[in-house]
């Protein structure tokens, strides 16, 4: 699995987890969904993602 695939899977899991937590614990968990969305927007514009850089340092191949 490549770093960009892991980043997208992680983002999807965070969105689903925050929706589940917002329905069961507190609606404030939707702030996590907003943060993930803003991070995806930022990485799409700037072409820089911290998680992807960390994964590459740990030896996960790029995929580009």
Order of alpha helices (4+ residues) and beta strands (2+ residues): alpha-alpha-alpha
